[in-house]
Amino acid sequence: MKKSWMIINILVIAAVAALYILYFTGGRPVSKGENKQSENALNKGDFSKDIYYINFDTVLANYDMYIDLQDQLEKMAKTSEAELAAKDKAFQKEVADYQQQMQKGLLLRSEAQEREQQLATIQQQLLKLQENLRLDLTEQQLVANRKVLDSIMKYLSEIQHQYNYKIVLGTQFGGGVLYADEELDITQRVIKGLNEKYKKNRTEKKEK
């Protein structure tokens, strides 16, 4: 019986760790404002190119919508961790009480069997809770990423007439684009426009 509780403890501790690992491996860029590029050609009004690009990592690191969503996910992860930790603490107390009663011979065999079944049920509930929290955070992360990507794509469509581009590439470290002339880089312009639009939308929602 003691060995089974050790296994349960390991699983619950791993579950708590998984909640934070899930968040911190969600793809958040490490440094804000990295990879800033020169926009000399764009500042001169040279919008004659068919292809431009944005550094996707830099956009995410500086896009207020993405930052806000990641902050929300972090709060959710902390709440989930606290919930799981509280339930685990209560479970550990019940296990300790059961073991003490067994050592003192205070339980009938029928009572011990009943307690073991109760503890096994709680164990399954904890494991199910851990899995549900993991799946929920994963889903929340995927939806948040899709919302951000959708907003970027919509914005690029809205400003197409300003640049007359036919293609906008998304570059990132280790991605498919290994070199691109910085004269084609519209990252900072896109970040500025995205944040202005996001701020405007937030203001309009608050006023409703």
C-alpha positions as CSV (number, residue, x, y, z in Angstrom):
1,M,0.0,0.0,0.0
2,K,2.8,2.4,0.9
3,K,4.5,1.9,-2.5
4,S,1.3,2.7,-4.3
5,W,1.0,6.1,-2.4
6,M,4.6,6.9,-3.4
7,I,3.6,6.3,-7.1
8,I,0.6,8.6,-6.6
9,N,2.8,11.3,-5.1
10,I,5.1,11.2,-8.1
11,L,2.2,11.4,-10.5
12,V,0.6,14.4,-8.8
13,I,4.0,16.3,-8.5
14,A,4.5,15.6,-12.2
15,A,1.1,16.9,-12.9
16,V,1.8,20.2,-11.2
17,A,5.1,20.6,-13.0
18,A,3.4,19.8,-16.4
19,L,1.0,22.8,-15.9
20,Y,3.9,25.2,-15.9
21,I,5.9,23.4,-18.6
22,L,2.9,23.6,-20.8
23,Y,2.7,27.4,-20.4
24,F,6.4,28.1,-20.7
25,T,6.8,25.9,-23.8
26,G,4.0,27.7,-25.5
27,G,6.3,29.5,-27.8
28,R,6.6,32.9,-26.1
29,P,9.7,34.8,-27.5
30,V,12.4,35.4,-24.9
31,S,13.3,39.0,-25.5
32,K,11.0,41.9,-26.4
33,G,12.1,44.0,-29.2
34,E,14.8,41.7,-30.5
35,N,15.8,41.7,-34.1
36,K,14.8,45.3,-34.8
37,Q,15.5,46.2,-38.4
38,S,16.3,49.2,-40.5
39,E,13.4,50.7,-42.5
40,N,15.3,53.1,-44.6
41,A,13.7,52.1,-47.9
42,L,10.2,52.1,-46.4
43,N,10.7,55.5,-44.8
44,K,11.6,56.8,-48.3
45,G,8.2,55.5,-49.5
46,D,9.6,52.7,-51.6
47,F,6.6,50.4,-51.8
48,S,7.4,49.0,-55.2
49,K,8.3,45.5,-54.1
50,D,6.0,42.5,-54.6
51,I,7.4,40.6,-51.5
52,Y,7.9,41.8,-48.0
53,Y,8.5,40.0,-44.7
54,I,7.9,40.2,-41.0
55,N,10.0,38.7,-38.3
56,F,7.4,36.6,-36.6
57,D,9.2,36.2,-33.3
58,T,9.7,39.9,-33.0
59,V,6.0,40.6,-33.8
60,L,4.9,38.2,-31.1
61,A,7.3,39.6,-28.5
62,N,5.9,43.1,-29.1
63,Y,2.3,42.4,-30.0
64,D,0.1,43.5,-27.1
65,M,-2.7,41.1,-27.9
66,Y,-0.3,38.1,-27.8
67,I,1.3,39.4,-24.5
68,D,-2.1,39.9,-22.9
69,L,-3.3,36.4,-23.9
70,Q,-0.1,34.8,-22.6
71,D,-0.5,36.7,-19.3
72,Q,-4.0,35.3,-19.1
73,L,-2.7,31.8,-19.7
74,E,-0.1,32.2,-17.1
75,K,-2.7,33.2,-14.5
76,M,-4.8,30.1,-15.5
77,A,-1.8,27.9,-15.1
78,K,-1.1,29.3,-11.6
79,T,-4.8,28.8,-10.7
80,S,-4.7,25.3,-11.9
81,E,-1.5,24.6,-10.1
82,A,-2.9,25.9,-6.9
83,E,-6.1,23.9,-7.3
84,L,-4.2,20.7,-7.9
85,A,-1.8,21.4,-5.1
86,A,-4.6,22.0,-2.6
87,K,-6.3,18.7,-3.5
88,D,-3.1,16.8,-3.3
89,K,-2.4,18.3,0.1
90,A,-5.8,17.1,1.3
91,F,-5.2,13.7,-0.2
92,Q,-1.8,13.3,1.5
93,K,-3.4,14.1,4.8
94,E,-6.0,11.4,4.3
95,V,-3.3,8.9,3.4
96,A,-1.2,9.8,6.5
97,D,-4.3,9.5,8.7
98,Y,-5.1,6.1,7.2
99,Q,-1.5,4.8,7.7
100,Q,-1.4,6.0,11.3
101,Q,-4.7,4.2,12.1
102,M,-3.4,1.1,10.4
103,Q,-0.1,1.2,12.4
104,K,-2.0,1.6,15.7
105,G,-4.4,-1.2,14.8
106,L,-7.5,1.1,15.0
107,L,-9.2,-0.2,12.0
108,L,-11.1,-3.4,11.3
109,R,-10.2,-5.2,8.2
110,S,-13.5,-4.2,6.6
111,E,-12.9,-0.6,7.6
112,A,-9.4,-0.7,6.1
113,Q,-10.6,-2.1,2.8
114,E,-13.3,0.6,2.7
115,R,-10.7,3.4,3.3
116,E,-8.4,2.0,0.7
117,Q,-11.2,2.0,-1.9
118,Q,-12.0,5.6,-0.9
119,L,-8.4,6.7,-1.3
120,A,-8.1,4.9,-4.6
121,T,-11.2,6.8,-5.8
122,I,-9.6,10.1,-4.8
123,Q,-6.4,9.0,-6.6
124,Q,-8.4,8.5,-9.8
125,Q,-10.1,11.8,-9.4
126,L,-6.8,13.6,-9.0
127,L,-5.3,12.0,-12.1
128,K,-8.5,12.9,-14.0
129,L,-8.3,16.5,-12.8
130,Q,-4.6,16.7,-13.8
131,E,-5.4,15.4,-17.3
132,N,-8.4,17.7,-17.7
133,L,-6.3,20.7,-16.6
134,R,-3.6,19.8,-19.0
135,L,-6.0,19.4,-21.9
136,D,-7.8,22.6,-21.1
137,L,-4.5,24.6,-21.0
138,T,-3.4,23.0,-24.2
139,E,-6.7,24.0,-25.9
140,Q,-6.5,27.5,-24.5
141,Q,-3.0,27.9,-25.8
142,L,-3.9,26.6,-29.3
143,V,-6.9,28.9,-29.5
144,A,-4.9,31.9,-28.3
145,N,-2.2,31.2,-31.0
146,R,-4.9,31.0,-33.7
147,K,-6.5,34.2,-32.6
148,V,-3.2,36.0,-32.8
149,L,-2.3,34.5,-36.2
150,D,-5.7,35.3,-37.5
151,S,-5.5,39.0,-36.4
152,I,-2.0,39.3,-38.0
153,M,-3.3,37.9,-41.3
154,K,-6.4,40.1,-41.3
155,Y,-4.3,43.2,-40.6
156,L,-1.8,42.3,-43.4
157,S,-4.8,42.0,-45.7
158,E,-6.2,45.4,-44.6
159,I,-2.9,47.3,-45.2
160,Q,-2.1,45.6,-48.5
161,H,-3.1,48.6,-50.5
162,Q,-0.4,50.7,-48.7
163,Y,2.4,48.4,-49.9
164,N,0.9,46.8,-52.9
165,Y,2.6,43.5,-52.0
166,K,1.7,40.2,-53.4
167,I,3.3,38.1,-50.7
168,V,4.3,38.7,-47.0
169,L,6.6,36.1,-45.6
170,G,6.9,35.3,-41.9
171,T,10.5,34.7,-40.9
172,Q,11.8,33.3,-37.6
173,F,15.0,31.9,-36.3
174,G,15.6,28.4,-37.8
175,G,12.7,28.9,-40.2
176,G,12.5,28.3,-43.9
177,V,13.8,31.8,-44.9
178,L,17.5,31.9,-44.3
179,Y,18.2,35.4,-45.7
180,A,16.1,38.4,-46.7
181,D,17.2,41.9,-47.4
182,E,16.2,44.2,-44.6
183,E,14.8,46.7,-47.0
184,L,11.9,44.2,-47.4
185,D,11.3,44.0,-43.6
186,I,8.1,45.7,-42.5
187,T,8.1,44.1,-39.0
188,Q,8.1,47.4,-37.0
189,R,5.4,49.0,-39.1
190,V,3.2,45.9,-38.7
191,I,3.8,45.8,-34.9
192,K,2.9,49.5,-34.6
193,G,-0.3,49.0,-36.7
194,L,-1.3,45.9,-34.9
195,N,-1.0,47.5,-31.5
196,E,-2.9,50.6,-32.5
197,K,-5.7,48.5,-33.9
198,Y,-5.7,46.2,-30.8
199,K,-5.8,49.3,-28.5
200,K,-8.6,50.8,-30.5
201,N,-10.7,47.6,-30.3
202,R,-10.1,47.2,-26.6
203,T,-11.3,50.8,-26.0
204,E,-14.4,50.3,-28.1
205,K,-15.3,47.1,-26.2
206,K,-14.9,48.9,-22.9
207,E,-17.2,51.8,-24.1
208,K,-20.0,49.4,-25.1
